[in-house]
Amino acid sequence: MTSFDITDPLSFLKEQMMETLRLVIDPELHINIIDLGLVYGIEIDDVKKLAKIEMTLSSQYCPMGESIVSAVKNCIEGHYDGYAATVELVWEPVWSYDNISDEGKRLLGM
């Protein structure tokens, strides 16, 4: 997860968006995508009102990938009036169980 940067005027908004993305639940594991460690970062263009979410999936062949990407876009656009969202799927670094937060591991019984 990103950390708050006092020198970045958009840092608070990025943190808010990351928290909002906790509403997006992986349909197979029933855990939010933040605690699963699927979201690597958010870049914001405040002039264009664009949020670019960099994330991965648990595998390149994730059967629910399109659904998750769509939910991410809808979540940001539905909660941040005037903002459009794009999602860039990346495969490096490769997702692993090590990405899961302590809360996610607790919810998964790990």
N, C-alpha and C positions, 0 to 999 in steps of 0.2 A: 504494500500500500504506500501511497505517497505520504510525504510528511509536510507539515505546514511550513511555508517559507515566508517570513515577514517581509522580505524584499520583493516578493512577487505579489502585485496587487490583486491577482486573480487566484491566489492560493486558497483563500477561504472558500471561494466559489467551487474550486476543484474538490476540496474536501467535502463540501455539501453534496456535490454530484456523486462522489464516491459513496457517501452514506445513502443517498437516494437509490443507488444501484443495488443496495441490499434488498430492495423490493423485488429484484429479478431472481427468481428461484430456478435452479436447475431442475427440469422436469423429471429427471431420472433419479437424482440423489436427494432431492427435496431440501437442498441447502442453498443459501443465496450465493451468487457468483463472486461476491467479495470474499466471504469466508472460504470459498473454494480456491481462492487465489487465481481466478481466471482473468481479472482485470489488472493490467500492468501499469496503466497510467491514463491520464486525461490531459489533453491540450485544449486550450480555449482561445478562440479568436473573438474577442469581445466586440470588435468593430463589425465583423460579419455575423455575429451571434451564432457561432459554430462551435460545437463541442466534438472533438475527435477522440474517441475512446480506443485505446490500444489494448487488445485482449487476446486471449487464446481460448482454446477448448481443451477438454481432457484428451481428445485425440483428433487428428485430422478427419477421421471418419465418424465423428460424433453424429448420431442420427438426429439429434435435436438441435444441431448447430444453427440452422436457419431460424428456428423458433427462438433460440436464445438471442441471436443477433437482433432479430426483429423486436424482441422484448426490451433489449437495451436501448435501442433507438426510441421506441415508444415511451419508455420510462423517462428519459431525459426530456424529450420533446413535450411530454405531458405535464412535467413538473416545472419546467423552466420556460415560461412564456416567451415566445419569439426566437428561441434557440432551435437550431437544427442539429441533429446528431449524425455523425458518421462513425462506423465501426471498422477498424482495421484489424483483421485477424492476423496474428503473427505466430510463427511456430518455433521461434528461438527467443528466449530460452524455452525449451520443451517443458510442458507442464508435468509436474509430478506430485505425488502425495505430500511431499515436503512443502508445497505451496499452500496447503490448507492451514488456516489459522487454528489456534488452540480451541477457539469456540467451535469452529467447523469440525475439528477432530472429536470434540466432546459430543456434538450432535450426531456424528457418525458412529459413535461408540468406539473410537480408536484410542 
